[in-house]
Amino acid sequence: EELREYREGDDIRNMDWKVTARTNLPHLKIFREERERNVIFGVDFGPHMHFGTRGTFKSIQAARATALLGWAANRQQDRVGGMLFGDPKLPLEYFRPARGRRALWRLLRSMTEPTEYGPRTEGALINALRRAERGAGTGALLFVIADFNQDLGGLERMLGSLAQSHAVVLLPVDDPADREIPTMGPMVFTGPDGAMVEIDTNDPASREAYTDAWENRRNLLLALASRLNLIVLPVRTDEDIHVTLLRDLRRYAMGRVL
């Protein structure tokens, strides 16, 4: 992995005698064991992901994030696998981790298939994480790319169990309208249970309550991640996904070093 000057206590069997003779200073070879790792993408593919008010749909941004991170894993010779969950008409689709581009292509190709319209599948995220725990092996890197703008009840125990054996990264996919409802006057909305409710989107108090609810859910997610030592990299529909990932990964790396 690198070559450096000898330090007291180093194993002299790893001495690089050619460099030592050339520089007249003892130098040592440092080795790192090469080990393939399983990289698993758990991607929320429910109908609520086919939504976007600016930039693109959440589902498109999730696919872009999967592709960029998946290609990076391929370059590291890691095994790539994944899960698509949340479609109300289809069971969880699992892709066994494998080396090479073909495994990633299968995952990405499935993400181009249309999903059925319907209410959010309750427990889909937790069930997907449970499936990942069974199939990820040991020491995997798990990316959870999902709409976390939901009730997080029961999620901490499942993520805590995963974090004991794997590195877990959460990528919440956000649209600006998740946090701040556009001003459209009185509007009628249909909830997941089919109930209809009228909301005056011009009312300052309603808009403030809407934003507060989103911020409370996000703060709960961040607090959960902090307790479990998980990485959180939010992704927005109105931002360049490549720029966002590079910026946040660099920021995280700097924070880890400091």
Secondary structure, DSSP 8 states (H G I E B T S, - for coil): -EEEE--TT--GGGB-HHHHHHHTS-EEEE-------EEEEEEE-SGGGS--SSSS-HHHHHHHHHHHHHHHHHHTT-EEEEEEE--TTS--EEEEEESSHHHHHHHHHHTTS-----S--TTHHHHHHHHHHHHS-SS-EEEEEE---S--TTHHHHHHHHHTTSEEEEEEEE-HHHHS----SEEEEE-TTS-EEEEETT-HHHHHHHHHHHHHHHHHHHHHHHHHT-EE--EETTS-HHHHHHHHHHHHHHHHH-
